[in-house]
Amino acid sequence: MIHVTSEQHRIINTDLAPGKVLKVLAFAGTGKTTTLVAYAKKRPHLRFLYLAFNKSVQQEAARKFPPNVMARTAHSLAFQARGFRYKERLVKGFRANQIMEALDLDDYETARFTMETLHRYLVSADAVVAARHIPAAARGYFQQQRRKTPDLVSYANQLGRLMCTGAHPDIGMIHDGYLKLYQLSNPVLNFDCILLDEAQDINPVVSAIVMAQVQQNSSGKNPAVILVGDNHQQIYSFRGAKDTLTSLTADQTCYLTRSFRFDNNIARVANMVLSVCKKETRPIRGTPVNKGTKPSWDTGRYTIVARTNAVLFDRAVQLYRQHTIGFSGGIQGYRLDLLKAVFFLYDKCLSQIYDPFIRGFSNFSSLKSYAAAVEDLELSSVCAMVEKYGKALPGHVDRIKEKTVDTDRAGIILTTAHKAKGLEWDNVLVMDDFFPLVKDENPVDPAGVDQDEFNLIYVAVTRARIHLRFHKNSSIPSFIRLFRQQH
């Protein structure tokens, strides 16, 4: 029998009538999965659908939940109903050069903005592509170039039709494409209750599928819905995620504020960031943990959390000779091959570029300009690393690949904040490439700043279970000192 807090007890004992919505706002490490499992176990006579954000979360949920809960991702539901007919043509995405050729476009920027316009539509709740799906960066770019903005809505529609018809050999069906087709088919989910986890990262197309069940269901029995998540952990707005926890109304709202992951020292840092940058008034409460022995940051086992892949590569270059390193989720997710491809462009060795997207640029400066124009921060950071390491870069990439081991055997684990979400480690070092929290010797004014940037800092800080440390150039220690002086 698990011991539950009064907050968890209230949620577990909340019976929902058909069509009613419960919202649970849960801070990092507050036991939301444990609470949902207990909720489902208490109601063995009800059929639950647990909708997970990704496959790994879904698989873990399938192991934890009782038999009356079906754990799925939205994409798996959509594939079973709509996507299977495209299984021979499924692709992860398109390169700008493929779109240029398929639509007979003249430049990379138009192709890139066409894909972004289509993607913004696919993850929306909207029925048709419209001008509102055109990214703001597109209008800014063409205005800067003193060019008329192309008809990106028309191009996006053409690209969408090619996805569905297969009329062009290079344009397959992407996963968000069949998910959109599923939403437009008005599916009926015959369950008594739907548990929507990580609701802050769910994009509008998924929330539209779920909330449509509450509004009308041809089965005659509208399921109840429980939305669970942490709106301060929304870090995927660049993929079209909208904070469902904030945007959707609920019949009841409950809170989980006690973290079982870390003590009040780490909770205080998180509270400082949230209160100043997010105007959060409800504090996280920590739980005493066994500190154990003090870690040796020179030789011990710890995890480095950074904002960008480029900074992790930079750190790996400093570490791989004397330490055993591993990358959370596997090194293949950190785009080291892209570093080499961009280096060969920089070094004018065009014959060694196997990436068709990079090969499409005539020189390094045009790629760098493109990255800045379309606001591709990852590509811009890759360009910066290529300029920093020059001819030494390919060798560093190769040796990092050779020396990297699985994370369970690594002394030092490297991860981005995005890949760290949902994970935790005893000892965490937060790097200095996050958005600066101090400006002109004052805490930063959060107005006008993308909220994801503050959320990424919160996610990074709350990955630590026991010991939390910051890079010497990080702004966070200065921010903490200023906060204490002013409060």
Secondary structure, 3 states (H helix, E strand, C coil): CCCCCHHHHHHHCCCCCCCCEEEEEECCCCCHHHHHHHHHHCCCCCCEEEEECCHHHHHHHHHHCCCCEEEEEHHHHHHHHCHHHHHHHECCCCCHHHHHHHHCCCCHHHHHHHHHHHHHHHCCCCCCCCHHHCCHHHHHHHHHCCCCCCCHHHHHHHHHHHHHHCCCCCCCECHHHHHHHHHHCCCCCCCCEEEECCHHHCCHHHHHHHHHHHHCCCCCCCCEEEEEECHHHCCCHHHCCCCHHHHCCCCEEEEECECCCCCHHHHHHHHHHHHHHCCCCCCCECCCCCCCCCCCCCCCCEEEEECCHHHHHHHHHHHCCCCCEEECCCHHHHCHHHHHHHHHHHCCCHHHCCCHHHHCCCCHHHHHHHHHHCCCHHHHHHHHHHHHHHHHHHHHHHHHHHHCCCHHHCCEEEEEHHHHCCCCEEEEEECCCCCCCEECCEECCCCCCCHHHHHHHHHHHCCEEEEEEECCCCCHHHHHHHHHHHC
